[in-house]
Amino acid sequence: MPESGLTPPQPREACLDALARVLASQTFAKSARLSSFLRHVCTFTVEGQAAALCEQHIGVAVFGRPEHFNPADDTIVRTTARLLRQRLAQYYEEEGATDALRIVIPRGAYVPVFVPAPAGEPSPQPLPDPAASPAPAPAATSAASAAPAARGAWRWLGAAALLAGAALLWLGQRGPSAVDTFWRTLLPADRDALLVVPDVGLVLYQLETRSQVSLEAYAAKRVGEPLAPPDQGHAEHFRARRHTGMASVQLAAELGKRASAAPQRLHLRFARDLQLDDLKRANVVLVGVAQANPWWELYRGQLDFHIDWDPRQPDRFAILNDHPHAGEAAAYDFQIDDLRRRGYAVIAYTPGLGGDGRAVLIGGTTSAGTEAAIEFLVDPVRLGPLLKQATRADGSIGSFEILLQCVLQTNGSTDARLLGFHLHPG
């Protein structure tokens, strides 16, 4: 059995489907911590980043520990990994007994192995955990009586290795997944792509002046011109600020990994420097709702989900749903000081303004909401099933919108819960 799991250069649907089955099961439904751990290590492995999966990395990325945390003093990763192995064994003994592809976390490691279950044979028993106390062997047990079991285990491992090789060959012959198609369309080799990051200075200016800057004034560089002194001082202070959020840095790094076809065609633009023609000639990833990135308003007519801010109530956002589906509300309200919810976020994939390109809009009511939406966007496990639904008959990805609610978990992470998913003909 390989120790490093599948580490292909691109996401593999079979492995992601196996992970999605586990995460959707009742066995894992009530364990956000185990689900987060499993999702992270499997996603990193499938995306070819298994080498990063050490105890230090997982502690920081999954459990929110500081960069300098000492795994020798804080054993949360090892403890959770032991529980995860036990929970996976339980799942494959019960709900997942018929799963064709299984996930194994080898003891002493954190890189998952994707193993096809041999047809007609029972599922393998989980390997003993080193932290568990060994059970005393019965006196009647001898090397001779243990030999058949050992031979059976080796036969299973041999069959698993053959099936794993066949699975790799089969996966390699398949066409691109919906996730692959999505990123190749957004970041192609023959077209520029712009990452437009939000203007935090604009947000601060609007909060200070209790006013909302229109797209017309923002695009024409006329912010603050209708105002009389002393508010003109606020405008000058705003013009001197060129700040954006850390979420944009995170997204830039993620897009850089996916722009492998032509990395030189991915460009970064500050919202204040953008021109309308830029949005017409290139594919666009627009970060930040209208409060931080007024260019969002150009796409409003194509969208059902909107995050609106009213300067008369600066601590509140209205999340509107123009065409509610079954189980969805027409509006949601959010207050900045809500300690239980971290906010709402929208992801939209829509035609570009030039008629021949694509645009992704991503933004939230708070920075935590935007960060959670970015994590959702770059996570093939969560995004993949929705992209499958949006796949047209010709294999291309149709337009869609996602509405997320971001909830703070007890372990300090932010869980993005799907509230709405709308498909559009464009």
LINVENLIN-V377818 format. One record per residue. N is the residue number from 1. PSI is psi as a letter, one per 20 degrees, with the letter a starting at -180 (none if undefined). NEAR is the number of other C-alpha atoms within 8 Angstrom. Layout:
N;PSI;NEAR / N;PSI;NEAR
//
This chain:
1;p;5 / 2;q;5 / 3;i;7 / 4;i;9 / 5;a;10 / 6;p;9 / 7;m;11 / 8;r;9 / 9;i;7 / 10;q;8 / 11;q;12 / 12;p;10 / 13;h;7 / 14;g;8 / 15;h;10 / 16;h;13 / 17;h;9 / 18;g;12 / 19;g;12 / 20;h;9 / 21;g;8 / 22;g;11 / 23;h;10 / 24;i;8 / 25;r;9 / 26;h;6 / 27;h;10 / 28;i;13 / 29;h;9 / 30;j;6 / 31;n;7 / 32;h;8 / 33;g;7 / 34;h;11 / 35;g;10 / 36;g;9 / 37;g;12 / 38;g;9 / 39;g;11 / 40;g;9 / 41;h;13 / 42;g;11 / 43;g;12 / 44;h;12 / 45;g;14 / 46;h;17 / 47;j;12 / 48;k;11 / 49;k;10 / 50;h;13 / 51;h;5 / 52;i;7 / 53;m;12 / 54;r;8 / 55;g;10 / 56;g;10 / 57;g;9 / 58;h;12 / 59;g;14 / 60;g;12 / 61;h;8 / 62;h;10 / 63;j;10 / 64;k;10 / 65;q;8 / 66;q;6 / 67;h;6 / 68;j;4 / 69;q;10 / 70;o;7 / 71;h;11 / 72;h;5 / 73;h;5 / 74;o;7 / 75;k;8 / 76;h;8 / 77;g;10 / 78;g;8 / 79;g;8 / 80;h;10 / 81;g;10 / 82;g;10 / 83;h;9 / 84;g;10 / 85;g;11 / 86;g;9 / 87;h;10 / 88;g;10 / 89;g;10 / 90;g;9 / 91;g;12 / 92;i;13 / 93;h;9 / 94;e;7 / 95;h;9 / 96;k;9 / 97;h;9 / 98;j;6 / 99;p;9 / 100;h;6 / 101;p;11 / 102;q;11 / 103;p;11 / 104;p;10 / 105;o;10 / 106;q;11 / 107;q;9 / 108;j;5 / 109;r;6 / 110;j;12 / 111;p;14 / 112;q;13 / 113;p;13 / 114;o;11 / 115;p;10 / 116;p;11 / 117;p;11 / 118;p;11 / 119;p;4 / 120;j;4 / 121;q;6 / 122;q;5 / 123;q;9 / 124;q;4 / 125;q;5 / 126;q;7 / 127;q;6 / 128;q;6 / 129;p;7 / 130;h;7 / 131;i;5 / 132;q;6 / 133;p;5 / 134;p;4 / 135;q;4 / 136;p;4 / 137;q;5 / 138;q;5 / 139;h;4 / 140;i;4 / 141;p;8 / 142;r;6 / 143;h;6 / 144;g;6 / 145;h;8 / 146;i;9 / 147;g;8 / 148;h;8 / 149;g;8 / 150;g;8 / 151;h;8 / 152;h;8 / 153;g;8 / 154;h;8 / 155;g;8 / 156;g;9 / 157;h;9 / 158;g;8 / 159;h;9 / 160;h;13 / 161;g;9 / 162;g;8 / 163;h;10 / 164;g;10 / 165;g;8 / 166;h;8 / 167;g;9 / 168;g;8 / 169;g;8 / 170;g;8 / 171;h;9 / 172;h;6 / 173;i;6 / 174;q;6 / 175;r;4 / 176;q;7 / 177;r;9 / 178;h;12 / 179;g;12 / 180;g;10 / 181;g;11 / 182;g;11 / 183;h;11 / 184;h;10 / 185;g;8 / 186;h;11 / 187;m;15 / 188;r;12 / 189;i;8 / 190;j;5 / 191;q;9 / 192;q;13 / 193;p;13 / 194;p;12 / 195;o;13 / 196;o;13 / 197;q;14 / 198;r;14 / 199;n;14 / 200;h;11 / 201;h;12 / 202;g;10 / 203;g;10 / 204;h;9 / 205;g;11 / 206;h;12 / 207;h;10 / 208;h;7 / 209;i;8 / 210;l;9 / 211;r;8 / 212;p;8 / 213;p;9 / 214;r;7 / 215;h;9 / 216;g;6 / 217;h;10 / 218;g;12 / 219;h;10 / 220;j;6 / 221;k;6 / 222;k;8 / 223;p;8 / 224;i;9 / 225;h;7 / 226;i;4 / 227;q;7 / 228;q;7 / 229;q;6 / 230;j;6 / 231;i;10 / 232;h;11 / 233;h;8 / 234;g;12 / 235;g;11 / 236;h;8 / 237;g;8 / 238;g;11 / 239;h;8 / 240;i;6 / 241;p;7 / 242;m;8 / 243;q;7 / 244;r;10 / 245;r;9 / 246;h;6 / 247;h;10 / 248;h;11 / 249;g;8 / 250;g;8 / 251;h;9 / 252;g;10 / 253;g;8 / 254;g;9 / 255;h;8 / 256;h;10 / 257;h;7 / 258;i;8 / 259;l;13 / 260;h;7 / 261;h;8 / 262;m;11 / 263;h;8 / 264;i;5 / 265;j;9 / 266;p;13 / 267;q;9 / 268;p;9 / 269;p;10 / 270;p;10 / 271;h;11 / 272;h;7 / 273;i;6 / 274;q;10 / 275;q;7 / 276;h;6 / 277;h;6 / 278;h;8 / 279;i;12 / 280;h;12 / 281;i;9 / 282;q;12 / 283;q;16 / 284;p;14 / 285;o;12 / 286;o;14 / 287;p;13 / 288;p;15 / 289;r;13 / 290;h;11 / 291;h;11 / 292;i;11 / 293;n;14 / 294;i;12 / 295;i;9 / 296;h;12 / 297;h;8 / 298;h;6 / 299;i;8 / 300;g;8 / 301;i;5 / 302;i;6 / 303;q;9 / 304;h;10 / 305;p;11 / 306;q;10 / 307;o;14 / 308;q;10 / 309;p;10 / 310;o;9 / 311;i;10 / 312;i;6 / 313;m;7 / 314;i;10 / 315;j;7 / 316;q;11 / 317;q;13 / 318;p;11 / 319;o;13 / 320;q;12 / 321;o;11 / 322;h;7 / 323;m;6 / 324;p;9 / 325;r;6 / 326;p;4 / 327;i;5 / 328;q;8 / 329;q;7 / 330;h;9 / 331;q;8 / 332;q;8 / 333;q;8 / 334;p;12 / 335;p;8 / 336;h;8 / 337;j;5 / 338;o;8 / 339;i;5 / 340;g;6 / 341;q;9 / 342;i;14 / 343;a;14 / 344;q;14 / 345;q;17 / 346;p;16 / 347;p;13 / 348;p;13 / 349;o;12 / 350;r;11 / 351;q;11 / 352;r;14 / 353;h;8 / 354;i;8 / 355;i;7 / 356;j;7 / 357;a;12 / 358;q;12 / 359;p;14 / 360;p;11 / 361;p;13 / 362;p;16 / 363;q;13 / 364;r;16 / 365;h;13 / 366;r;10 / 367;h;9 / 368;h;11 / 369;g;16 / 370;g;15 / 371;g;9 / 372;h;13 / 373;h;16 / 374;g;11 / 375;h;8 / 376;g;10 / 377;h;10 / 378;j;8 / 379;o;10 / 380;h;11 / 381;g;12 / 382;h;9 / 383;h;12 / 384;g;11 / 385;h;8 / 386;h;9 / 387;h;12 / 388;g;8 / 389;h;6 / 390;i;11 / 391;p;12 / 392;r;8 / 393;h;5 / 394;j;5 / 395;i;7 / 396;r;9 / 397;p;11 / 398;r;12 / 399;q;13 / 400;r;12 / 401;q;15 / 402;p;12 / 403;p;13 / 404;q;13 / 405;p;14 / 406;o;16 / 407;p;12 / 408;p;11 / 409;r;8 / 410;h;5 / 411;j;7 / 412;i;8 / 413;r;10 / 414;p;11 / 415;p;9 / 416;o;11 / 417;p;8 / 418;o;9 / 419;h;9 / 420;q;10 / 421;o;10 / 422;p;8 / 423;q;9 / 424;q;7 / 425;h;5 / 426;none;6
//
